[in-house]
Amino acid sequence: MEVEVKLRLPDSVSHQKLSSLLSPFHTKTLIQENVFFDGSNSELSSNLAVLRLRFSNVTNNSTDNPYSVLSLKAKPVISGGISRAEEVEEPLDSTLARACIAEPWRLLSVDSSSIIRRVKEEFGVAERGKGLVCLGGFRNVRAVYAWQGLKLEVDETGYDFGTCYEVECESADPERVKLLIERFLEENGIGFSYSETSKFAIFRSGKLPS
């Protein structure tokens, strides 16, 4: 179970102010490309599951280290700025991952993947319809900070229809962490609201949250 605090920032000014305040604690910046898949008959989304390929370049001291990760999220719940979801992740060869965007059927042929086995067996994607389809995706710039013993992630997410800004922090004690982050933002005059939907849900809606 992945448990995260998710607070939305109102605009680029707030994002820049927070980034400047946290700059002494910066550890790395991730340039992420997120691509999503579903069964041709919506077998995953109809069961509140999300299959994602994420390509990342880690930029730190001018060193780039590209890698890709396959993930499956299920049963997401977001309430009061805290997100909970089942999540499994596996590394995937970047060349193969790129090929899967153009030819999604290739993902179903990765027999070594426990995620793909679950997609086939639990959600029946291989048995019904025409397999997987690529839904497209979005890009995200994620700055990571080691702050107050936490790993804060400050996101700038670019969709075709606009940009969102968000602070995330994974924690086993989300209520305490949420209060700590809220206090820091309030003390520095940075507005925020509780995230009510996931990035994937925003992408699928085709519009920014109001």
N, C-alpha and C positions, 0 to 999 in steps of 0.2 A: 504494500500500500504506500503510495506516494502522498505525503501531506505537505502542502505548501501554503505559505502566506502570499496573497496576491493583492497588491494595492495599485490602482491605476492613477497615473499622473495626468493632469489635464491638458498639458501642451508641451511644446519643445522648450519653452523658457524654464518650466519647472524641471524638466529632464536635465537641461544644461546646468541649472543651479545645483541640483542634487549631485550630478557627476563631478562638479567642481569641488563640492564639500567632501566627497568621498575619495577624491584623487590620491590623497596620501596612502590609502588602503588598497589601491588598485593592484590586482595580481595578473589579470589577463583580459583580453577582449576576444570574443568568439564571433566570427562572421558565419552565420548559419543560413542554410537553405533548407526549407522544410517542404517535403512533397508527400502527398497523402493518396491512399488507395482505398477502394471499397469493392465489394462484390458487384457484379453487373446487375444484380437484383437487390442492391443495398443491404446485403446480408450483414455487414458489419455495423453500419450506421443505424439500422433498424434495431440493433441490439446494444446500442450505446457503446460501440467499440470503435477505436480509431487506429488505423495502421499507418505508420509514418516512416519515411526515410529521412534522415537528417544528415546533411553534409556540413562539416564544420572546418574552418580554418582557424587555428589558434594563433593569434598574433601576440607575441611577447618578446621584447627586445629584438624586433625585426626578424624573428624566426617563425616561419610558417610550417604547420604540421597538419596537412589535410587528413581527414578521416570521415567515415560514414557509420551511422548507427541505425539499425532497424528497431522499431519499438511498437508495442501494442498497448494501448490504454483502454480500460473498460470501466463502466459504471462510475463516471465522473459525477461529483457533487460539489458545487461551489455555494458557500453560504457565509455571509459575514466576513468576507475577505479571506476565507480559508478554503482551499481546494483539496479534495480527497479523491483519489482514483487508483484503481489497480494498474500497475505498470510493469512491463517486462521489457528489457533492452538487450540487444545483442549487436556486436560489431559485425559489419558486412563489408566485404571487399568493395572498394570505391568504384572500380571499373565495372564490376557486376551491377552495383547499385545504379550507376548511370544508365546501363543498358536496360534495367528494369523500368525506367521512366518511359522509354520509347516502346518497350515490349513487356508490359506488366506480367504476362504469363511466366516470364523467367523467374519471378519471385516464388511462384508455386513449385518450381523445380529445385529449390534449395532444401534438399531433404535433411540436411544437418541442423536446420533451424527448428527449435522448439516452438518459436512464434508461428512459423508457417504451418507446423503440424497442428497447432491449436486453431489457426484460421481454417484449415481444412476440416478438422474433426469436430470442433465445437460449433463453428459457424457455417460449415458446409459449403464453403466457397468453391471447392474443387468439384463437389458432387452436383451442384445446382447451377443453372445459368451458364455463362460463358467465362467464368473465372474472375480475375481482377481487372479493374479499370483504374487509370490514373486520374485523380481529381484536380491535379495542379497543386499550387501551394503559395508560399510567401517567404520573404527573407526577413532575417532578424539580426540585429547587432546587439550582442549581449556583453556588457561590461561586468566583470566579476570582482568583488571586493571582499577582503578579509576584515570584517568590522565587528567589534564587540564579541569576538569569538564565533561569529556567524559567517556564512558565505552568502553575501547579498548579490543578487543578479539584477542589473538594471537594463531593461530591454527597450529597444527602439525597433518596432515591428512595422515593416513596410508592406502594405497590401496594394493591389492595383487601384483601390478606391480611397486610400489615405494611410495615415500613420498613427499608431498607438504607442503609448509609453507606459511602462509598468515596472514595478519593483516586485521581485519574487524572492522567497527564502524558504528552503525546505527545512523542516524541523519536526522533531518528535514532541515538541512543546509549543504548538503554534500560537496559542492564546498569549503566552508570555512574550514570544517573539513579535507578534503583531503589535502589542502595546509598546514595546521598545522602539519599533520602527515608527509607529504613529507619533510617539513623543518626539523623536528626532525630527521628523518632518514638520510637526507643529512648531517646535522651538525655532526652526529655521524659516518659518513662513512659507512652506511649500504645501500647496493644496494637494489633496488626494481624495480618492473614493475607493470603495471596495469593488474589486473586480467581480462581475456578476456572470460572465461567460468566459469560456476558454478562447484561446487564439484560434483554434480550429473552428469553433462555433461562429466567431466573428468572420472568418474567411468564408464559411459556407453561407452566411447571411448576406454577404456582398455589401455591407455597410458598417460604418463605425458605430460603436455604442453611443447612445445619446448622453 
